[in-house]
Amino acid sequence: MPQTPLVDVRAQYAPLLEEIKTRMAEVLDSGTFILGPNVRAFEEEAATYLGVPQTVGVANGTDALVLALDALEIGPGDEVICPAFTFYATAEAIARRGATPVLADIDPATLNLDPEDVAARITDRTKALMPVHLFGRPAPLGELAALGLPIVEDAAQAFGAEGVAKVGALSTFSFFPTKNLFALGDGGLVAATDEELADRIALLRFHGSRQKKEFEAVGYNSRLDELQAAVLRLFLGELDGWNGARREAAARYEELGLGELCELPADEPGHVYHMYVVRSPERDRFHEALAAAGIGHASYYVTPLHLQPALRYLGWKEGSLPETERAAAENLALPMWAGIPAETQERVVSVIREAAAVRA
């Protein structure tokens, strides 16, 4: 295990540990673990925070995507456009509905969907767009909305980012423990700007039933549990501070001169830096140096979706999405979490600087 982790989740929740234990004990004392008062309260508090009419807690972020597509009645014969430079679950959810994931290229500066490339891929079978707010940076929702199709925002990496969940008919979130707003296990959420769609999600998450007696649809068993909701309610109150701390850490990397050594993620006010991802043709050299120094790091989506074995049936070839493939070959995530010590960041930059000097 690296001496310096890529993400130190415990550093974020450690100061809250006694309150976490208290809230969990209250749930244990209540004996209510499924769709209880904490879930209802968290759904209301999350809706208020996001500025949407309603949210629905579900079991995980992947289920949130599938449920959103189901609520929009997307299925066989339909197409949904999404990026190829993202986690597999985005396209997997489309395929699980029997629809076709249509993969689009990214903007090289933001790593988010390129609206022009999206526009070129729309057909009469396109039923929705699924942009991803990658690494905490809001996707270009205004430009995508102008294309006139329903939007499902994959906001798994961007809880608290400016503008998220305001444009899409439905927006989905993951509470995997490394996320900006995280649970102590799995959890997910669907935010809705349309209350009828929210009601449909609530129906589908519990076997298509409202009262467990009559079943109106073929649904799922996908519910956020009380223990996680109790913790999420606590963490939601910390989120703005945590996201602010991430932005401060991102600015510190720039102040330390990291931009002299690699391409930094361009800042914008809404970016909440779920991950701090730089780019360099010398990525492998930096990988080796960081590993030797015991510093956690990662490269994401090195085999982008259009080249994944499970999606070969879509017929994509290497070279067909050039910006996606270049980002896959160059991206490098450096240590980032709310409250990361300045000394840790200084050491990261020092190691990269030394590796760059050897190259020179």
N, C-alpha and C positions, 0 to 999 in steps of 0.2 A: 504494500500500500504506500502511495506517495506520502512524503512528509508534509507536503502542502497539497490539500485536496483541490480538485477543480471547483467543487461546491461544498461548503461546510454548512449543512442544514442544521446541525446541532448548535452551532454558534448562534443561529438565529432564535431557536426556541429555548435554549438553555436559560436565559433570564426569565422566561415565562413558565418554567417547569412546575413550580408550586401551584400556579393558577391552573395549568393544564391538568394536574393531578386532581385538583379540587373539582373541576368541571367534569372530568371523567368519573369521579366518585359519585357525583350527583346523578349522572346517568345510570351508573350501576345501582344506586339506591332506588332509583325510580322503577327499574325493571322494564323500561320501555326502550327498545333498541331499533325499531324500524318505523320510519315515517311518524315520528313523535314530535314533541314541541320544539326541539332544537332544529330539526330539519325545517319545520314551518317558519321558525324565526329566522334561520339563516337565509332561506329563500326570500323572505321579505327584506332583510337587511342587504342582501346582495343586489336585489332589484333596485333598492333605493340608491345604493352606491353606484351602480352601473347606469342609472337613469332610464330604466326600462319598466314597462308595466308589470312584468312577471318573470320569475325564474323558476326552474324546476331542477331539483337535485337528483342526480343519477349516479350510477355505480363507478363510472370512470369516464375519461375523456373520449375514448373510442366509442363507447355506447352513446355518448352525447351526439357524436357525428351521425351514427346510424339512425338514431331516433329522430334527429332533425330531418334527415332525408326521407324517412318514412312518413313523418308528419306532412311533408310537402308532396307526398304520394309519388316520389321518384322511384322508378323501378326498371324492369327490363325494357329495352328499346330506347331509354333515355340516355342522354349524355350530360356529364357535369365536368366543367373545366376547373382544374386545380393545378398548382405548381408541381413540377417534378423534383424540385429542391426542397424537400420537406420530409418529415417522418412518414413512414409507410402507412400509418393508420389513416391518413387523409384519403389516399386513393383506395385503401382497403375498405373503408366504410362505403365508398361509392360502389365498389365491386360486390360487397356483401348484399347490397340492395338489388343486385342484378343489373345495375346500370353500367355504363362505360365511362371509366375515368379518361378524360381527354387532357393530356398533360401539356402545359404551356411553359415557355421559357421565362426567365427572371430578368429584372433590371440589375445590371452589374453593380450599381452603386448601393442599392437597398437590399438586394437579395430577395425581394418580394416580387409577386407577379408583375409582368410587363403588360400593361393594359393593351398596347398595340398588338402584341402577340396573341393575347386573349381574343381580341376582336376578330383576328384573322381565323380563329379556330371555331367560331360560332357557326352552327348549322341549324336547320329546322328541328333537329332532335335535341338541341341544347336546352335543358330545363333549369339549370342553375349554375352559378359560379361559386367556387369555394376557395376564396383567398385565405392564405395563412399569414398571420401577423408574426413573421419569423423573428426569433430571438428577442421578441419584445418590441419590435418596430411595427407601428401600424401600417397596414397595406394601403394602397391608394384607392380607398373606398369610393371617393367621389367620381374618379374616372371610371371605375368598374361599374358603379351604379348607373352611369350615363349609358351603358350598353343595354339597359332595359330588361335585365333578367333578375330573377330572385337571387339574393346573396345569402349564403350560409358562411358566416365568419368562423374559421378555425382559429380561435383565440386562446388555444391551450397554453401558449407561451406569453400571454400578454394581458393578464388580469391587471387592471389599473392603468393601462396605456390610454392616452388621450384619444377620444373618438371611437374607441372599440365598443361594439354592441349597439351602436346608435343607427347604423345604416342597414345592416343585414336583417332579413325577416327573422332569422334565428342566428344565435352566436353560441359557440360551444367552448367549454373550458375544461381543463384537466387540473386536478389537485394532487398530481403525483408529487412526491416529496421534494423534488428539486425545483418546482415551479415558484413563481413570485408569491402567489398565494397557494400555500401547500397544506395538505393534510398529513397525518401520520400513518399513511397507507393510501389506498386508492380512493378516488372520489371524482365526481364530475358535475357539470352544471350546464343547462341550456337556458340561455336568456332569450326572451321573445319580445319583439316590438309589436306583435300581433297576439292578442289574448286568446283568440280561438286556436291558434297554433300551440300556445302554451298549454291550453286545456287538452289538446290532442297528445302532447308529449306526456303530460301527467297521466293520461289514460294508458298510453302505450308502455310506460315504464313499469306498470304493475299488471302485466298479463292482459292488457286491454280491458281492465275492470275498474270500476269506481268503488264498489263495496265488497268485492271478493265473492259475489254471489251471481251476478250477471256479467257476461263477457261480451263486449261490443266489438272487439277487434282481436286479431292475432297479434299479441304484443310481446313484451320482454319481461325479464325479471331483472330490473336494473334500478336499484334504489340507493341513494346516499343514506348511510346509517347514522344513528344518533350520536355515537361516540365521535365520528369524524365531524359531524355538523357542530357539535359542541366546541371542538377545537377550532374549526374554521371560523366560528363566530368571534372567538378571541383573536385569531390571527388577522381577520378582516380589519379590526381596529388598529393593527400595526402596519397595515399594508402601505399606506402613503409614506410613512417613515422609512420603511424598508425600500420602497422604490426610489425614494429620494436618496438614500444611501447608495444604492446601485448607480444612480446617475453621478453622484460625487466620485465614486470609484472609477467610473468610466472617464470622467474629466481628469482624474489623477493620472491614469495611464498616459493620457495625452501630455499632461504637464511633465511627466517623467521622460519625455522624448521618445516614446515608443513609435511615434509616427515617422521617425527618422529611419526606422528599421523594417517596417512593414506597413501595409495599408490598413488604416484604422476604420472602424465603422463610423460613417458620417453621423454626427449627432443631429437630433431634431427634438423639439420639446416633448413629443409624445412617447419617445423611446424609453422603455423601462428596463432594458438590458437583462432579459432573462439569461442570456449568455453574452459574454464579451468575445466577439468573433472577429479576428483580424484576417488579412489575406497576404500571402506571399508565395512566389514561385519557389522560395527556399524553405517551404514548410517542413519538409522532411528533415532538413538540418536542424531546424528549431525543435522539432519533435525529439530528436536524439538528445539535444542539449538539455531540454526540460526533463526528460526521463532520467538522464544521468544525475540531474540535480535533485531528483525526488519531488518534482513539481507536477501536480496534476494538470492535464491538458487533454484535448480531444479534437478530432476532426469529424464533422457531421456530414451524413449523407454522401459518403465517399463513393458509394454506388447509388446514383440517383434513381428515382422511381422508374424512369423509362427504361433502365437497364437491369432492373431487379428480375430475378428468375420467375417469380410468381406473376409478373406482368408482361412476360414475353409474348403472350397471346395478342397483345395490343399492336405488335409489329414494329416497335421502335428500333432504330439502329444507332450505334455509337456515332456521334457527330451531329445528330439531328437537333439537339438542344445545346448549342455551343456555350452560352453563358452559364447554364446549369452545370455543364461538365467542367468548365473552368473553375467555377466556385467550388465544386466537389474536390478538385485537385489542389486548391490553394487555401481553403479555410482552416483556421486554427483557433480553437476556443481556449482562452486563458482563464486562470482562476477569477471567479466573480461570485460574490454573495453580499448581502446587506451587512455592512460592518467589517468587510475584509480589511485587515490592518494595512496601513501605508507601507510598513516594512516588508510585508509579503509582496506587495506590488513592486516595490523597489527591487526586490530580489529577482522577481520574474523578469523585469526589464533588463536587469544586469546580466542575467543568463542569456537572454536573447541578444543583447549587445555583444557579448563575448562570442557567441556563435556567428553573428554577422561579421565580426572582425576577422575570424578565421577564414570565412568565405572570401573576404576582400584580400 
